[in-house]
Amino acid sequence: MKLLIRIIVITVLAALIFLAIIFGKNSAPNANQPDSVEDSSSVNQNSLSDSLPVLIEFGSLSCVPCKMMVPELDKMRSVCAGKLNVLFVDVYQNPEDADRRNIRVIPTQVFLSETGEELFRHQGFFSAEDMLDKWKELGYVFEEEN
């Protein structure tokens, strides 16, 4: 009987520790958010009205493909500096922004024109090179032609 009680107590403690780790990890706001990822707490009108096209990455800092997008977004910011606004929206911290854009899968990249019109969207990992090719296909060239 004592053995059964010990097993139950150990199982309950292990479950509590597991839950504390899982929920504790998600409760630290932006703890593992890279400095280079700009989190738009809400996709504001300033970012959509400064006469530049916009790339919005809808994702989460806890999703593996979303984490893989961080260097790709950094490349886009670097190559397109001053020509394209690149925003990141954490769908768990800003569900209203995700709902407004009808985001159902993360990561999702949404391409907007200077006027805010949605031009294209992609679900899943999307390399910077592929994003630049898509922008070019849509009539936007951000890098110097050789």
N, C-alpha and C positions, 0 to 999 in steps of 0.2 A: 504494500500500500504506500509506504514511504517513497519507494522508487517511482510509482505512478505520479505522486504529488510533485516530486522533483522534476520529472519530465514535463509536466504541465506548466510548472513555474518557469522552467528554462524556455519552453516554447513560447509562452506569453512574453517573457522578457525579450527574447529574440525578435518577436513580431513588433514589439514596441520600439526597439532600437532600429529595426528596419524602417518603420514608419517615420521615426524621428529623422533619420537620414534622408529619406525621400522628400518629406515635406519641408525639412530644414533647408535642403538644397534649393528648392524652388522659391523659398520665401526671402532669400537675400536678393534685394532688387539690384539688377544689373551687375552682380558680383563677377560674372565671367564674361561680361560684354567687353569686347575689345574697344580701345579708345577710338579706333578709326571708324567704328560703326556708329553712325549718327542715328540715334533712336528718336524718331519724331513721335513724341508722346501723343500727338494727334496730327494727322496730316493737315497742316494749317494752310490757310489761303495764301500766306506769304510765299510758301514754297511752290505753290501752284500758279502764282500770278506775277512772277518776275520775268516773264517773256522768255523763259527757257523751257525746253522739253524736260520731262521728269521721268525717272526710273524709280518705281517704288518696289522694294523687296518686302513682301509680307512673309514673316517667318517667326521663328522662336529661337532663343538662345539655348534651348535644350534639345533641339532636333538636329541630328547628325548632318543631313543634307543642307540644312540652314547654316550650320557652322562651316560647312565646306564652301558656302557662298561668300563668307567674309572676305577672303583674299580676292575673290572675283569682283566684289563691290569696291574694294580698295583700288583695284586696277581701273575700274570704270571711273572712279573719282579722279584718279591720276591722269588718265588719258583724256578725259572729258572736262577737266577743270575749267570752270567759267562758261561752259557750253551746255552742260546737262546737270540738273539737280538729281542727286542720288540719295534716296531716303530709305531707311529701314524702319519697319513697323513690326513690333512684337505683338502678335495676334492675341497673346494671353494677357498682356498688359493693356492693350487697346482694342478690345473686341468690337467696339463700335465702328472703328475704321475698317476692320476686316469685313464686318457685316455690310457696311455701306458699299464696299466694292465687290460683294458677293464672293468672298474668298472661301473656298471649301477644302483646299489642299495647300500644305506648305512644304517647301517654299513656293511662292508664286511671285513672279515678276510682272509688273504692270507698266507698260510704256504709255505715257501721256504726251500729247502735243503741247505746244505753248499755251493753248487755250483750255487745256484740261480734258480734251477729248481722248478717250481710250483708243489707242492705235493697235495694241497687241497685248496679249498676255501669254505667259508660259508657266507651266507647273512643273516643279522639280528642279534639279540642278541645271544651271545654265552658265556656261563659261563666259568670261569677259569677251573672248574672241567671237563666240557665237552671238553674244548680245550686240557687239559692234557690227557684225555682219547684218543682223536683223535691222538695227537702226539704219544702216546704209540702204538696205532694201526698202525701208520706209521713206528714204529720201534725206536722211540726216547723216552727215559725215563729220565725225569728231576728231579724227586723226589726220595727220598730214599724208597726202597721197605721195607715193615715191615715184 
